[in-house]
Amino acid sequence: MRKRFIINITFLLIVLFIVPACDDYLDVEPETAIGSSAVFQTQEGVLFALTGVYTRLKLKGFYGTEFAVIGDAATDNGKIPSDRESAGANPDRIPFAYTLNLNAVNTSRLWQDAYVVINNINVILENIDNDNDITENVKNQVIAECRILRAWAHFCLVRLYAQDYNFTPDQSHPGVPVITVTGAANRPERNTVGEVFDFIFGEMNASIPVLQSTEAISRQDAMYYLNYFSAVAMRATMHFYVTDYAAALADANTVVNEGPYTLIENYTTSLYESDGLGELAFIDDWAGSVIVESESIFQLYINEDNTQITTNRSIIDIYTANNGNAAHAISNDLLGLYETGDVRNNWYKVENIEPHVFKYPGAFGDAKDDTPYPVLRLTEFILMKAECEVRLNGADGLARDLVNQITQRAGASMVSTSGNVLIEDIITERRKELAFEGNRLFDLKRLQRGFTRVDCNLPENCTVSYPSDLYAWPIPQDELNGNTNMVQNEGY
């Protein structure tokens, strides 16, 4: 029997199970349902379907586990902990993300889950006109959010399954298929990276003004949904990755200077109960059901509810030892960058004999296995603005002021350099501040740099030089089996 392949089998991607919508993002059960065309006959049904798209971002291959982990594990930030036992080596703990022993079988989950999101968005866009009572305002906002989320899913795919944007001067190297319609007959070819980003920026540029001019839908837990500023933040990240620093700076300025977000002046710590370890000190604003709320631009709540649909491993399970189950840990290469007095050391705790990642300690108590995950938060864009100001304007003083807002509240030494050295210091601060938020791999690709893992006990891949086939992950085997138009990346 032929194995399933991801883009072409529509029934795998549409859940034909309908339940009443719920006002609270966290309480929709099952949250991922898109439903039949009957869903789109009411405004309530359309909003329910849209909530399902947001929740599908939490699928295991997406932010539920894998994509949230790969950006650090596949670089010099990550490490396989020496105190890991057999459970922590299970394939569902994605050990290949660190070892980089990549093949077309074990890299399928993000591909599958991202195209699930894309297909479900296409279902909404193809059916939204079936509704009889949706207001024009709500319809416009739903369409804009769908197009932005579809662009973001393509962005996540192309960053992992293709070489960096500037790998070829004209961006003619293979990207990923751009999918804008549903249909079981699809046998898409890979678009070039240039074509993928033309599509991405076309979607963003058409949709962001709609969010700016449309009265926002009233929602609980608003940080879990897009708005004008979070959409601009997404576009800033895209411009930054393709090294369009002028456009990235313009969008970062909008987020930092005009957005409703404020930087916490000082981190504080308190003792919290951690299973098996007693009371440990955690940064207060990272220990709970919301992460640094005043800085949150867009985040998800990763939980183990509906495990058949979302994830059967939370980020907490992947990083903390939990009786030897941890799959990934912090490298001493990264840990050594933090000064002794840096409060961010509380993101890491020694369990057994190894330092493990406790950046996501969860909510403790009733929801101790659940955790928020910051897809976008203010510090990323402060550091982005700082780097762009130096690169474009030579504004060293302004850049230092921006960076030192972050170092000062962490209790770290202030940055005092200039020019190219300052740019390197900002890149290092990005590595420290955004550690285990999935950015390091894509910063290395943006900068066209390899890396060396000094703290490494692997037989190979302790050093990855740029360019490298390992920077474009293999197209999944199921997709190759089912789609004769699909071509594999070099080296696999």
N, C-alpha and C positions, 0 to 999 in steps of 0.2 A: 504494500500500500504506500502510495506517495505521501511523504511527510507534508504537513501543512506549511505554507509559506505566508509571509506576513501581509504584504500589500494586497494580495489578490483575492483573499477569501473574506468577503464582506461579512458573512454571518458570524465570524469569529469576533468581529469588532463591534457589533451592535447588540446590546443586551435587550431582549424583548420581554422585560419584566418591569411592570409599572406599579409604583406605589405612590401614595400621596406625597407631594412636596412638603418640605419642612423649612421653616424660617431660619433655622440655625444651621450654618454650614457644617458644624461638627456632628449634627444629629441625623443627617439624611441617611436612611437605610433602605436598600443598598445605595450608597452615595453615587455609584458610578453608572446607574441605569440611564440609558438614552431612550429606549422604548420604541414603539412602533409609531406610525404616522399619527395615530390618535393622540399622542402626547402633544402634538403641535397645534391642536385645535383650540387651546386656551393659552393665555399669557402665563398662567401658573405652570402649565406643562412645559412651555418653552424655558422658563427660568429653572425649572427642575432639571431639564436636559443640560442646560449650561452648567449648573452646579455639578452634574455628573462629569463634565469635562474637567473642571477644576480638580475633582477628586481623582480622576485618572492620572493626574500628574503625580499622584502618590503610588502608582503601580511600582512593583518591586524593581523593575528594570530602569525606572525613571527616578524621581526623587525619593521614592520609597526606600531604596537602598542603593542600587548600583551607581546611577549617575551621580548621586551625592557623594559616593566614596571614590570613584575612579579618578576624579580630578586631583586627588592628593595621593592615593595609593600608587598610581602609575608614575610617580615622580620621586624626587629626593626627599619629600615630606614623609613618605610612608615607610613601613617596615612590617615584616612578618614577625610577630612576637615569639621569642624563644620559649615562653611559658605556655604556648598554645598547645592544647591537647587535640585529640582526633576530631572532636565535634567542630572545633574551629577551623579545620581543614576541609570541611565539606564543600562541595562545589557551589552550594547556595551562598557560601561566604566569599565568593569571587576571589579565590587566591591568585588567579591569573592577572588580576588588576595590578598586583605588585610584582609578581615574577615576570610578567610580560611574556609568558609562554602562550601567545595568542594563536588561536586557530578559528576557523570559520564555524565551528560548532559551539564554542563557549562564549561567543560575543553576540548572541542573538537577542538577549532580553531587552536591552535598550531599544534596538531596532524595532522589535515587536511592539513594545509598549508606547514608544513615541508615535508610531504609525496608528496605533489604537486611538490615541488622542486626536491625531490628524483626521482619521476617518470619522470619528464621532463628531468632530467639528463640521466636517463636510455634510454629514447627515443633517445637522441643525440648519446649516446655510441653505441646503436644498429643500428643506421643509418649512422654513419659517413663514413663508407666505401662505401656508395652509391655515394659519391661525385666523380666527374671526374676531377676537376681541383685544388683541395686543395693541397698545398705544404706539404711536409713531416714535415717541421718545424711547420707550423700552426696546422696540424693534431695532432702532438705530444703535443703541448701546450694545445689545446682544450681538449684533453683526460685527461691530467694531471689536468687542472683546474676543469673539471667535477668531477673527482674522489675525489679531495680535497673538493670541495663544497658538494659532497654527504656524505663524511665522517663528515664534519662539521654539516650538517643537522642531521645526526644520533647522533652526540655528543650533540646537543641541545636537542633532544628528550630524550636521555637516562639520561641526567642530571635532567630533570623535571619529567619524568614518571617512574623513578626507584630510589631506594635508592642509597646512595653514593657507590663509587667503593669498599670501604673496609668494607661494611656492613656485608658481610660474608668473611671469610678468603680466600676462593677460588673463590670469585666473581661468585658464582653459583646462586645468587638470580635473579629474573626475570628482564630482561631489556626491550628492544623494538625489534620488528621484523627488521632484516636486509634485505633490499629489493634491489636487484641488477638487476632485470628484470622487464619488463612490462608484463601485462597479466591479463585479467578479471577473470581467474580461480584461482588466488592466494587466499589461505586461510592460511596465515602464522601464525605460532606460535611465541611466544615471545622467542627470543634468550636470553641466560643469559647475565648478565652484562659483564662477562669475554669474551664471544663470540663477543659481540658488540664492545668492545674495541680492541680485536684482529683484527677485521675487520677494525676499524677506523685507527689503527696504521699501518696495512698492506697497506691501501690506501695511507696514508700520506708518509710512507717510500718509497713506489714505485714511487710516483709522484713528490716529492720535488726535487730529483736529476734531473728530466726531466726539471723542471723550471729553475734549476741552469745552465743547459748545453744548453738550447735552446735559440735562439735569440728571445727576447720578441716581441710580436705583437705590433705594433705602435698604440696607442690609445690615444684619448683625455680623460681628467679626469681620469688619470691612478690610482688614489687612490681608485676608485670604482671597480677595478679589482684586482685579485690576481697576485702576482709575487713571486719570490723565498723567499723574506724576509717576506712577509705577510703570506705565507704558513708555514714558520718556526715558526712565531709567533703563528699561530693557533696550531701547534703541541706542542709548549711550554705550551700553555694554557691547552691542553689535558693532558700532562705529569704532570703539576702542580695539576690538579684536582684529578688525581689518586695517588698523593703523591709520584711520582717518581721524587724526587727533583734533583737528579743528572742529569737526562735527561732534566728536565725543565731548569736547570741552563745552560747546554750546549746550548740549543736553545735560551735562553734569552741572553746569551753572543753573539751569532751570531747576534741577532736583535739589541742589544744595542751597541755593539762594531764595527760591520761591516756594519750595515744597513745605509741607507742614511737619517736617521732621526736625528733631533737635538732638544734638549729641549730648550724652550723659557726661557731665564734667568729671566725675570721679567714680570709678568702680569701687564697690564695697563687697566684703565677703562675710558669710555666716556659716555656721556649722549645720550640716544637714545629714540625716541618716542615710547611709548607703548600704545596700544589702551586703552582708558578709564582711564589711569593712568598718562598721561603726560610723561615728560622726566624722565627716570630712568637710573641709572648707571649700565652698564653691562661690563663684561670683554671683551675687544675689540676682542680677539682671539676666543671668543665663540659667538659673535654677528655678524652673516653673513652667507653667503652661503657655507662656508667651516669652519670647526672647527679645530683650532690649526694646520694649514696646515703642518708646519715643523715636527709635532709629529704624523701626521696621517699615520697609517699603512694600515688600511682598514676601509672605512666608507661608509655609504649609504646616499642617499638623500631622505628623507621621504617627500612625497608631497601628495596632494589631487587630482592630475590629475588621470584620469581613475579610479574613485572611485569604479566602479563595479569590477575592477580587483585587485586593490591594497588595499587601506584603505580609509574608509570614516571618520576616525578620525586621526588627526595627534597627535604626542606626545605633541605638544603645547596645543591642546584641552584637553588632558587628565590631564595635570598638572596645567595649569594656570586657574584662576577662570572664566574668560570669562562670566561674569554675573551669577555666581553661578554654572557653568557647570563642574567645576573641580571635578574629581573623586578621585584623590590621591594628597597627600601633603607630606611635610617633617615632620618627627616626631621631637619633641623637644629633644628626646634622641640623635638624630644625630645632630641637629642644635646646641646643647649645646657643642659639641666636637670642634667646630670652635672657636678660640680665636677672640676677638673683632677686632683686626687688620688684621685678615686673609682676603685677598682680595676675597677668594672663598665664602665669605658671599654674594657676589653679584650674586651667583647662585640662591639666594632665596630672594623673595620679599613678603611683606605683601600686600595682596589683601583683601579688606573687613576687616576681623579681623584675618585672618590666614596667616602664612608664606607659600607661595606656591613655587613650583619649577620653576625657570626661567633659568635653566641651558641651555635650548634650546630656546632662544628668537627668533630664526628664522632670516630670512634675512631682515625683516622689509620691508616697501614699497610694491613693486609689489608681493613679495613672502612671505608675513608676516605669512602665515599659513604653510609654508614649513620649514623644518629644516634638516641639516645634523645630522647623528647619528654615533658616533664613535664606531664601533664594536671592533676595536683594535687600541690602541694608545700607544705611547712610555712610558708614565709614568707607565702603568701597568707592563711593563717588567723591568723597573728600580726597581720597588718595588718587583717584583718577584725575580729578581736577588739578591736583598738585603736580602730577607728572606731566600733564598736558601744558600747564602754565610754564614749566621750565622748558619743555621741548619747543613750544611755539613762540613764547614771549620772553624767555630768559628771566622770568619773574621769580627769581630765587627766594627773595624775602617772603613773598606771598606764599610760595610753595612750602617754605619752612614753617610758616605760621599754621598752615593747614595741617601738615603732618604732625606738628607738635601738639595740636589739640588732642591727637590720639595717643602719642607717646606720654604726654603729661598725665592724662587720666589713668594710664596704665602704670605709672610710677617708673617709667623707663627714661633713659637719658634723652635729652632733646637733640634733634638733628641740627647740625650747624654748618653743613657743607654747601658747596655751590656747584653749578654746572653739571657735567657728566657724573661727577661723584654723587651729587645730590639725587640725580635720576636713579642711580644704583641704590642709594639709601631708601628712596621711596619704594622701589621694587622689593627691597628686603622687608620694608615695613608692611607692604601688601602681603608678603609671604607670612609674616608673623600674625598680623591682625586678621587675615582672612583664612588662616590655616583651617583645614578640614571643613571648608565651605565650598569646596569644589572648583577652585580657581587656578591652582598652581600649574596644572598641565597646560591650560589654555593661555596662561601668561607666557610660559616657555615657548609655546608654538607661535604666539604673537610676536615674541622677541626673536624668534628663530634661533633658539639656544637649546643645546643639549643639557645634560646634567650628569653629575657623578655622585653616586651613593657611597660615601665614605663608610657609613655604618651599614655594611652590606655583607651578608654571608651566602649569597647566591652563587652558583657556578657560572652564571652569565648575567648580562644586563645590569651589572653594577654601574656601568657607564653607558649612556646613550648619547651618541654624538648627533648633531644636526647636520644634514638632513638624515632622517631615519624612517624606514618602513614602519617602525613601531608607532609613529605618530599618526598613522592612518590605519585604524583598526580594520580587521577583515570583515567583508560583507558576510552575513550569516549564511551557513550552508543551506538551510531550508529555503532561503530566498533564491540562492543560485539554482537549487534543484527545481524550483517551481517557475522560474522566470528565465527563459533562454536569452533574454535581452540584457540580463544583468552581467556585469564584468567585475572580476575580483580586483582588489588592490594589489599593488606590487608587493612581492615578498611572501605571499601566502599561497 
